[in-house]
Amino acid sequence: MQNINHYQSPIGGILLAADETGLTGLWFENQKYYGAGLNPEQEEKDTPVLEQTKEWLRIYFTGKEPHFSPPVHLTGTPFQLEVWKILQKIPYGNTVTYGEIAKEIAVLKGLPGMSAQAVGGAVGHNKISIIIPCHRVIGTNKSLTGYAGGIDKKRKLLALEKADI
């Protein structure tokens, strides 16, 4: 059973979803892939995971780095899970390019190369935005591209973190 709840952030409404294992979704209202993977059987109620996620967001939107993370329950393809694991390592206020992630995966797999576009597809399908910081992935030459929540939100999140963009 999934439970859902809503959070009103300074840059828009957010839908939260969690199961008994952890957070399963965090989407800006009307974003691309909104509610992707959301179980049709759900109940709107507070749970410890959702309360912890709201506290994390409250701290984050004050411009501070939360020093804890709510438990997450990621579901996706093996490739997506690998990309999302790398996203979780991007430090607060820093950015990496799609190409840098592609090179890291190629090294991990012992391949001569990896497609930055394939990485972009996995990044774009991240169901737990902000906490799994897909907004910290940028194009070459620091171009802001490819955020399911919209480039304006990506710009605001990076500005909040004082990222060099």
Backbone hydrogen bonds in HBPLUS format (Angstrom, degrees):
<---DONOR---> <-ACCEPTOR-->    atom                        ^
c    i                          cat <-CA-CA->   ^        H-A-AA   ^      H-
h    n   atom  resd res      DA  || num        DHA   H-A  angle D-A-AA Bond
n    s   type  num  typ     dist DA aas  dist angle  dist       angle   num
A0043-GLU N   A0002-GLN O   3.04 MM  41  6.59 144.3  2.17 143.4 154.3     1
A0003-ASN N   A0018-ALA O   2.75 MM  15  5.38 164.2  1.77 162.0 167.1     2
A0018-ALA N   A0003-ASN O   2.88 MM  15  5.38 150.5  1.97 153.7 162.3     3
A0004-ILE N   A0043-GLU O   2.90 MM  39  6.10 153.4  1.97 136.5 143.3     4
A0045-LYS N   A0004-ILE O   3.17 MM  41  6.29 136.6  2.37 154.7 166.0     5
A0005-ASN N   A0016-LEU O   3.01 MM  11  5.18 145.8  2.13 137.4 140.6     6
A0016-LEU N   A0005-ASN O   2.80 MM  11  5.18 170.5  1.81 166.5 163.6     7
A0007-TYR N   A0014-ILE O   2.90 MM   7  5.08 155.1  1.96 147.2 152.1     8
A0014-ILE N   A0007-TYR O   2.77 MM   7  5.08 147.2  1.87 155.5 165.2     9
A0009-SER N   A0012-GLY O   3.11 MM   3  5.19 151.2  2.19 131.2 131.2    10
A0012-GLY N   A0009-SER O   3.25 MM   3  5.19 173.0  2.26 107.6 109.0    11
A0029-GLU N   A0013-GLY O   2.91 MM  16  5.54 161.9  1.94 144.9 144.8    12
A0015-LEU N   A0027-TRP O   2.80 MM  12  5.29 161.5  1.84 159.0 162.6    13
A0027-TRP N   A0015-LEU O   3.01 MM  12  5.29 158.1  2.05 148.5 154.2    14
A0017-ALA N   A0025-GLY O   2.94 MM   8  4.82 148.3  2.05 141.1 136.0    15
A0024-THR N   A0017-ALA O   2.75 MM   7  5.40 160.5  1.79 130.0 136.4    16
A0025-GLY N   A0017-ALA O   3.18 MM   8  4.82 146.9  2.30 134.8 126.7    17
A0019-ASP N   A0022-GLY O   3.00 MM   3  5.57 159.5  2.05 155.0 154.3    18
A0023-LEU N   A0071-PRO O   2.73 MM  48  6.08 168.9  1.74 141.4 138.6    19
A0073-HIS N   A0023-LEU O   2.78 MM  50  5.55 164.8  1.80 146.4 141.9    20
A0026-LEU N   A0127-LYS O   2.73 MM 101  6.13 151.6  1.81 157.8 154.8    21
A0129-SER N   A0026-LEU O   3.24 MM 103  5.66 142.2  2.39 148.3 143.4    22
A0031-GLN N   A0028-PHE O   3.12 MM   3  5.52 154.8  2.18 138.3 134.4    23
A0034-TYR N   A0031-GLN O   3.16 MM   3  5.23 132.6  2.40 135.3 127.5    24
A0032-LYS N   A0148-ALA O   3.04 MM 116  4.91 161.8  2.07 140.1 136.6    25
A0036-ALA N   A0033-TYR O   2.95 MM   3  5.24 154.8  2.01 139.9 134.5    26
A0038-LEU N   A0035-GLY O   2.93 MM   3  5.27 155.5  1.99 138.5 137.2    27
A0051-GLU N   A0047-THR O   2.85 MM   4  6.07 160.5  1.89 161.4 167.4    28
A0052-GLN N   A0048-PRO O   2.89 MM   4  6.03 158.6  1.94 147.5 153.4    29
A0053-THR N   A0049-VAL O   2.91 MM   4  6.12 150.6  2.00 144.3 152.7    30
A0054-LYS N   A0050-LEU O   2.96 MM   4  6.19 155.8  2.02 145.6 151.4    31
A0055-GLU N   A0051-GLU O   3.01 MM   4  6.29 153.3  2.09 146.3 153.5    32
A0056-TRP N   A0052-GLN O   2.94 MM   4  6.20 154.5  2.01 145.4 152.6    33
A0057-LEU N   A0053-THR O   2.90 MM   4  6.19 161.3  1.94 151.7 156.4    34
A0058-ARG N   A0054-LYS O   2.83 MM   4  6.04 154.3  1.90 145.8 153.3    35
A0059-ILE N   A0055-GLU O   3.03 MM   4  6.27 164.3  2.06 151.8 154.5    36
A0060-TYR N   A0056-TRP O   2.89 MM   4  6.09 168.2  1.90 152.9 156.9    37
A0061-PHE N   A0057-LEU O   2.85 MM   4  5.98 168.4  1.87 156.5 158.3    38
A0062-THR N   A0059-ILE O   3.05 MM   3  5.36 157.9  2.10 109.6 116.4    39
A0063-GLY N   A0060-TYR O   2.93 MM   3  5.51 157.4  1.98 119.1 123.7    40
A0081-LEU N   A0077-THR O   2.92 MM   4  6.17 168.6  1.94 162.9 165.5    41
A0082-GLU N   A0078-PRO O   3.02 MM   4  6.22 148.4  2.12 142.1 150.6    42
A0083-VAL N   A0079-PHE O   2.99 MM   4  6.31 160.3  2.03 154.2 158.9    43
A0084-TRP N   A0080-GLN O   2.82 MM   4  6.06 166.8  1.84 159.6 163.4    44
A0085-LYS N   A0081-LEU O   2.96 MM   4  6.06 143.7  2.10 138.6 147.8    45
A0086-ILE N   A0082-GLU O   3.24 MM   4  6.56 150.8  2.33 142.3 149.1    46
A0086-ILE N   A0083-VAL O   3.06 MM   3  5.19 118.8  2.46  98.2 112.8    47
A0087-LEU N   A0083-VAL O   2.96 MM   4  6.35 152.8  2.04 148.9 157.3    48
A0088-GLN N   A0084-TRP O   3.13 MM   4  6.37 149.4  2.23 142.3 148.7    49
A0089-LYS N   A0086-ILE O   3.00 MM   3  5.33 152.6  2.07 109.4 118.0    50
A0090-ILE N   A0087-LEU O   3.07 MM   3  5.51 165.2  2.10 115.3 120.1    51
A0094-ASN N   A0091-PRO O   3.02 MM   3  5.51 153.9  2.09 140.2 138.7    52
A0096-VAL N   A0136-ARG O   3.01 MM  40  6.47 150.0  2.10 155.2 163.1    53
A0138-ILE N   A0096-VAL O   2.81 MM  42  6.11 159.9  1.85 151.5 158.4    54
A0101-ILE N   A0097-THR O   3.18 MM   4  6.56 157.7  2.23 149.2 154.2    55
A0098-TYR N   A0138-ILE O   3.23 MM  40  6.44 134.3  2.45 157.8 163.0    56
A0102-ALA N   A0098-TYR O   2.93 MM   4  6.21 156.8  1.98 148.9 156.0    57
A0103-LYS N   A0099-GLY O   2.92 MM   4  6.19 155.1  1.98 148.2 154.2    58
A0104-GLU N   A0100-GLU O   3.03 MM   4  6.27 155.8  2.09 144.3 150.8    59
A0105-ILE N   A0101-ILE O   2.96 MM   4  6.26 159.4  2.01 154.2 159.2    60
A0106-ALA N   A0102-ALA O   2.95 MM   4  6.15 158.6  2.00 147.8 154.2    61
A0107-VAL N   A0103-LYS O   2.98 MM   4  6.22 158.7  2.03 150.6 155.4    62
A0108-LEU N   A0104-GLU O   2.97 MM   4  6.23 162.9  2.00 147.7 152.6    63
A0109-LYS N   A0105-ILE O   2.90 MM   4  6.10 150.0  1.99 150.9 158.7    64
A0110-GLY N   A0106-ALA O   2.87 MM   4  5.82 111.5  2.35 136.5 153.4    65
A0111-LEU N   A0106-ALA O   2.78 MM   5  4.76 159.9  1.82 145.6 146.9    66
A0110-GLY N   A0107-VAL O   3.13 MM   3  4.98 149.2  2.23  97.6 107.0    67
A0119-VAL N   A0115-SER O   3.20 MM   4  6.57 156.2  2.26 143.8 149.9    68
A0120-GLY N   A0116-ALA O   2.87 MM   4  6.14 153.8  1.93 142.8 150.6    69
A0121-GLY N   A0117-GLN O   2.95 MM   4  6.27 147.4  2.06 145.3 153.2    70
A0122-ALA N   A0118-ALA O   3.18 MM   4  6.51 155.9  2.24 147.1 152.5    71
A0123-VAL N   A0119-VAL O   2.84 MM   4  6.10 163.8  1.86 159.1 164.3    72
A0124-GLY N   A0120-GLY O   2.90 MM   4  5.97 159.8  1.94 145.8 151.4    73
A0125-HIS N   A0122-ALA O   3.19 MM   3  5.26 138.7  2.37  97.9 109.2    74
A0126-ASN N   A0123-VAL O   3.16 MM   3  5.42 162.5  2.19 115.1 116.2    75
A0132-ILE N   A0128-ILE O   2.98 MM   4  5.68 154.2  2.05 162.0 169.9    76
A0131-ILE N   A0129-SER O   2.80 MM   2  5.58 138.5  1.97 106.3  92.9    77
A0134-CYS N   A0132-ILE O   2.76 MM   2  6.05 129.0  2.02 119.6 104.7    78
A0136-ARG N   A0133-PRO O   3.12 MM   3  5.69 164.1  2.15 113.8 118.8    79
A0137-VAL N   A0134-CYS O   3.19 MM   3  5.61 163.6  2.22 115.4 117.0    80
A0139-GLY N   A0143-SER O   2.75 MM   4  4.81 163.3  1.78 162.9 158.5    81
A0143-SER N   A0140-THR O   3.26 MM   3  5.98 159.9  2.30 118.7 122.9    82
A0150-GLY N   A0147-TYR O   2.86 MM   3  5.24 157.5  1.91 115.0 122.7    83
A0154-LYS N   A0150-GLY O   3.08 MM   4  6.41 159.8  2.12 151.4 157.8    84
A0155-ARG N   A0151-ILE O   2.86 MM   4  6.07 162.6  1.89 154.3 158.1    85
A0156-LYS N   A0152-ASP O   3.05 MM   4  6.31 155.4  2.11 143.6 150.1    86
A0157-LEU N   A0153-LYS O   2.87 MM   4  6.11 158.0  1.91 154.9 160.5    87
A0158-LEU N   A0154-LYS O   2.99 MM   4  6.20 165.2  2.01 154.3 158.1    88
A0159-ALA N   A0155-ARG O   2.92 MM   4  6.07 150.7  2.01 143.9 152.6    89
A0160-LEU N   A0156-LYS O   2.89 MM   4  6.03 154.0  1.96 143.7 150.9    90
A0161-GLU N   A0157-LEU O   3.12 MM   4  6.40 146.1  2.24 141.4 149.8    91
A0163-ALA N   A0158-LEU O   2.92 MM   5  5.27 172.7  1.92 158.4 157.2    92
A0162-LYS N   A0159-ALA O   2.91 MM   3  4.74 151.1  1.99  99.2 108.5    93
